[in-house]
Amino acid sequence: MMNELSKKIKAPSLDNTALIRDNALTLIGRLTNPQEQRIWALIPALPRKWHLQGRPVGSDLGNNCFQFRFEREEDLRRVLDNRPYHFAYWMVIIQRCEPVISTSFPSMIPFWIKIKGLPLHYWHDEMVARVGQELGTYETHELSRTTARVRVLVDGLKPLTKESIVEFDSGEESKITLEYERLEMHCSYCYSLLHSRSNCPKKRLEEIPRPSFPETKRGDKIPSSVFEERQTAKVSNPVAERNIYRASDSLRHRSEGGKERNNKTKSRRV
């Protein structure tokens, strides 16, 4: 992400047709969890899993991305067909090089997904294909008497869909669960591939305690400025919140103390 200190450089107009052609046998990859994965360790390790005839050359592209350049189309296709891959127990995203400029490239990762919970009388090719189309870019599916599964390209930068509701023409609904084959470590809270449950931003946000305001007696008046501060206090600054609560409590106690003193004075006069 650009910051205020980053200097912008204007790219010259040039013909990059030859460069695009030269990168035709190149795969671009991305780490999903840089805290657990290291590119310098991944580059020599991945080709050992591929068992290719040629020898791909890998390098670090920065921004948690890397490339592998191949000599043979057959080797490149074999690597793509055998996806998904993982390294250090976390998924790795790999796509064929495309002439695009995007911080989200590469992002697509193919999975075989088993569909469970679908009524048997709806184990139909069109139904299984429809599930795949709703999950991402549908590629193909397999349907037998015992298994229904679909191969889909999903966006690996977004949380996975593990459950869904199928609506039928009759108005009835059925809950289905989706089991991703060869899926390695991911967040068990939000199903993201990019972090663990202990580092889940969504989990942390939902676990932040909501502010509880002290009760006030009938007739007590709290200055509007204090009330507005309490309403607009941000959880990101708990120290400021506590100070606001203490200020409002102090005002309430003063009000109660003043009433008690006035009552005592009246009783003495009587």
C-alpha positions as CSV (number, residue, x, y, z in Angstrom):
1,M,0.0,0.0,0.0
2,M,1.2,3.4,-0.9
3,N,1.9,5.9,1.8
4,E,2.5,9.7,1.8
5,L,6.3,9.3,1.6
6,S,6.2,7.0,-1.5
7,K,7.4,8.6,-4.7
8,K,5.4,8.0,-7.8
9,I,7.2,7.2,-11.0
10,K,5.6,7.6,-14.4
11,A,6.1,4.5,-16.6
12,P,7.2,5.2,-20.1
13,S,5.1,4.1,-23.1
14,L,6.7,1.0,-24.5
15,D,6.1,-2.1,-26.5
16,N,6.2,-5.0,-24.0
17,T,4.9,-7.7,-26.5
18,A,8.2,-9.6,-26.4
19,L,8.3,-9.6,-22.6
20,I,4.8,-10.9,-22.4
21,R,5.8,-13.7,-24.8
22,D,9.0,-14.4,-22.9
23,N,6.9,-14.9,-19.7
24,A,4.5,-17.4,-21.3
25,L,6.2,-20.3,-19.4
26,T,6.2,-18.6,-16.0
27,L,4.1,-19.3,-13.0
28,I,3.5,-16.6,-10.3
29,G,2.9,-17.7,-6.7
30,R,1.9,-16.1,-3.4
31,L,2.3,-17.0,0.2
32,T,-0.9,-17.1,2.2
33,N,0.7,-16.7,5.6
34,P,4.1,-14.9,5.5
35,Q,4.4,-15.2,9.3
36,E,4.8,-19.0,8.9
37,Q,6.2,-19.3,5.4
38,R,9.5,-18.1,4.0
39,I,10.1,-17.7,0.2
40,W,13.8,-18.4,0.5
41,A,12.9,-21.9,1.9
42,L,10.0,-22.4,-0.5
43,I,11.8,-21.9,-3.8
44,P,14.1,-24.9,-3.5
45,A,11.4,-27.1,-1.7
46,L,8.5,-26.8,-4.2
47,P,10.2,-28.2,-7.3
48,R,11.1,-31.4,-5.3
49,K,7.3,-32.1,-5.0
50,W,6.7,-31.6,-8.7
51,H,9.1,-34.4,-10.1
52,L,9.6,-32.7,-13.4
53,Q,11.8,-33.5,-16.3
54,G,13.1,-30.0,-16.7
55,R,14.4,-27.7,-14.0
56,P,12.3,-24.6,-13.2
57,V,14.1,-21.5,-12.0
58,G,12.5,-19.7,-9.1
59,S,13.0,-16.2,-7.6
60,D,11.6,-13.8,-5.1
61,L,9.4,-11.1,-6.6
62,G,8.7,-9.2,-3.3
63,N,5.4,-8.5,-1.7
64,N,5.2,-12.2,-0.6
65,C,5.2,-13.3,-4.3
66,F,7.6,-15.5,-6.3
67,Q,8.0,-16.9,-9.8
68,F,9.1,-20.1,-11.4
69,R,10.3,-20.1,-15.0
70,F,9.9,-23.3,-17.0
71,E,11.6,-24.8,-20.1
72,R,8.7,-27.0,-21.2
73,E,4.9,-26.4,-21.5
74,E,4.3,-29.9,-20.4
75,D,6.0,-29.3,-17.0
76,L,4.1,-26.1,-16.4
77,R,0.8,-27.8,-17.2
78,R,1.6,-30.7,-14.9
79,V,2.2,-28.3,-12.0
80,L,-1.0,-26.4,-12.6
81,D,-3.1,-29.6,-13.0
82,N,-1.8,-31.0,-9.6
83,R,-2.8,-27.9,-7.6
84,P,-3.4,-27.0,-4.8
85,Y,0.0,-26.9,-3.0
86,H,1.1,-26.1,0.5
87,F,4.3,-25.2,2.2
88,A,5.0,-25.1,6.0
89,Y,1.5,-26.4,6.5
90,W,-0.1,-23.4,4.9
91,M,-1.6,-23.1,1.4
92,V,0.4,-21.6,-1.6
93,I,-1.4,-19.8,-4.4
94,I,0.0,-20.5,-7.9
95,Q,-1.2,-19.2,-11.3
96,R,0.1,-18.8,-14.8
97,C,1.6,-15.4,-15.5
98,E,-0.8,-12.9,-16.9
99,P,0.0,-9.4,-18.2
100,V,-2.1,-7.7,-15.5
101,I,-1.2,-5.0,-12.9
102,S,-3.0,-5.9,-9.7
103,T,-2.1,-6.3,-6.0
104,S,-4.6,-9.2,-5.8
105,F,-2.8,-11.3,-8.5
106,P,-2.3,-14.2,-8.1
107,S,-5.3,-15.1,-5.9
108,M,-7.1,-18.1,-7.5
109,I,-6.6,-21.5,-6.0
110,P,-8.4,-24.7,-7.3
111,F,-10.0,-27.2,-4.8
112,W,-11.9,-30.4,-5.2
113,I,-14.9,-29.8,-2.8
114,K,-17.1,-32.6,-1.5
115,I,-20.7,-31.7,-1.1
116,K,-22.4,-33.2,2.0
117,G,-26.0,-32.9,3.1
118,L,-27.6,-32.6,-0.3
119,P,-30.8,-34.8,-0.5
120,L,-30.1,-37.9,-2.6
121,H,-32.9,-37.2,-5.0
122,Y,-31.1,-34.0,-6.0
123,W,-27.8,-35.7,-6.8
124,H,-28.0,-34.4,-10.3
125,D,-25.3,-33.1,-12.6
126,E,-27.0,-29.7,-12.9
127,M,-27.4,-29.4,-9.2
128,V,-23.8,-30.2,-8.4
129,A,-22.6,-27.9,-11.1
130,R,-24.8,-25.1,-9.7
131,V,-23.1,-25.5,-6.3
132,G,-19.7,-25.1,-8.0
133,Q,-20.8,-22.0,-9.9
134,E,-21.9,-20.3,-6.6
135,L,-18.6,-21.0,-4.9
136,G,-16.3,-19.6,-7.6
137,T,-15.1,-20.4,-11.1
138,Y,-16.6,-23.8,-11.9
139,E,-14.2,-26.2,-13.7
140,T,-15.7,-29.7,-13.6
141,H,-17.5,-32.1,-11.2
142,E,-17.7,-35.8,-10.4
143,L,-20.9,-37.6,-9.4
144,S,-21.3,-41.2,-8.3
145,R,-23.7,-43.2,-6.1
146,T,-21.5,-42.4,-3.1
147,T,-19.8,-39.1,-3.7
148,A,-20.7,-35.7,-5.1
149,R,-17.8,-33.3,-5.6
150,V,-16.9,-30.3,-7.7
151,R,-13.7,-28.6,-8.7
152,V,-13.7,-24.9,-8.4
153,L,-11.3,-22.0,-8.6
154,V,-11.9,-19.9,-5.5
155,D,-10.4,-16.6,-4.4
156,G,-7.7,-17.6,-1.9
157,L,-7.6,-14.1,-0.5
158,K,-11.2,-14.3,0.8
159,P,-12.6,-16.6,3.5
160,L,-13.7,-20.0,2.3
161,T,-17.4,-21.0,2.3
162,K,-17.8,-24.1,4.5
163,E,-21.7,-24.1,4.7
164,S,-24.5,-23.1,2.5
165,I,-28.3,-23.3,2.2
166,V,-29.9,-24.8,-0.9
167,E,-33.4,-23.5,-1.8
168,F,-35.7,-25.7,-3.8
169,D,-38.7,-24.8,-6.0
170,S,-41.0,-26.3,-3.3
171,G,-39.9,-23.6,-0.9
172,E,-38.0,-26.2,1.2
173,E,-34.4,-25.7,2.2
174,S,-31.5,-27.9,2.9
175,K,-28.2,-27.2,4.7
176,I,-25.1,-28.5,2.9
177,T,-21.5,-28.6,4.2
178,L,-18.5,-28.2,1.9
179,E,-15.3,-30.3,2.5
180,Y,-12.2,-28.9,0.8
181,E,-9.8,-31.7,-0.2
182,R,-6.1,-31.1,0.5
183,L,-6.8,-28.1,2.5
184,E,-4.1,-27.4,5.0
185,M,-4.0,-25.0,8.0
186,H,-6.4,-22.0,8.0
187,C,-8.4,-19.9,10.4
188,S,-11.1,-22.1,12.0
189,Y,-13.0,-19.0,13.1
190,C,-13.5,-17.1,9.8
191,Y,-12.1,-19.8,7.4
192,S,-9.5,-17.4,5.9
193,L,-6.3,-19.0,4.4
194,L,-4.3,-15.9,5.5
195,H,-4.0,-16.3,9.2
196,S,-4.5,-18.6,12.2
197,R,-7.5,-18.5,14.6
198,S,-5.3,-16.8,17.3
199,N,-4.5,-13.9,14.8
200,C,-8.0,-13.6,13.4
201,P,-9.0,-9.9,13.1
202,K,-12.7,-10.8,13.1
203,K,-12.5,-12.9,16.2
204,R,-10.6,-10.1,18.0
205,L,-13.1,-7.5,17.0
206,E,-16.1,-9.6,18.2
207,E,-14.4,-10.4,21.5
208,I,-13.9,-6.7,22.5
209,P,-16.2,-6.1,25.4
210,R,-19.0,-3.6,24.8
211,P,-18.9,-0.5,27.1
212,S,-21.3,-0.7,30.0
213,F,-22.5,2.6,31.4
214,P,-23.1,3.1,35.1
215,E,-26.7,3.3,36.2
216,T,-28.1,6.7,37.3
217,K,-31.0,7.5,39.6
218,R,-34.1,9.2,38.5
219,G,-33.6,12.9,38.4
220,D,-29.8,12.8,38.1
221,K,-28.6,15.0,35.3
222,I,-25.4,14.2,33.4
223,P,-24.0,17.1,31.3
224,S,-24.6,16.6,27.6
225,S,-20.9,17.0,26.9
226,V,-20.1,13.9,29.1
227,F,-23.0,12.0,27.5
228,E,-21.7,12.7,24.0
229,E,-18.2,11.6,25.0
230,R,-19.5,8.4,26.3
231,Q,-21.5,7.8,23.2
232,T,-18.6,8.5,20.9
233,A,-15.8,6.8,23.0
234,K,-13.9,4.3,20.9
235,V,-13.0,0.9,22.1
236,S,-9.6,1.3,20.5
237,N,-8.8,3.8,23.4
238,P,-9.8,2.0,26.6
239,V,-7.9,4.5,28.8
240,A,-9.9,7.4,27.4
241,E,-13.1,5.4,28.0
242,R,-12.3,4.8,31.7
243,N,-11.5,8.4,32.2
244,I,-14.9,9.4,30.7
245,Y,-16.7,6.8,32.9
246,R,-14.9,8.1,36.1
247,A,-15.8,11.7,35.2
248,S,-19.5,10.8,34.8
249,D,-19.5,8.7,38.0
250,S,-17.8,11.5,39.9
251,L,-20.5,14.0,38.8
252,R,-23.3,11.5,39.8
253,H,-21.7,11.0,43.2
254,R,-21.4,14.7,43.8
255,S,-25.1,15.1,42.8
256,E,-26.1,12.4,45.3
257,G,-23.8,13.9,48.0
258,G,-25.3,17.3,47.5
259,K,-28.9,16.0,47.9
260,E,-27.9,14.2,51.1
261,R,-26.4,17.3,52.6
262,N,-29.5,19.4,51.7
263,N,-31.8,16.8,53.3
264,K,-29.7,16.8,56.5
265,T,-29.8,20.6,56.7
266,K,-33.6,20.6,56.3
267,S,-34.0,18.0,59.0
268,R,-31.9,20.1,61.5
269,R,-33.9,23.1,60.8
270,V,-37.1,21.2,61.5
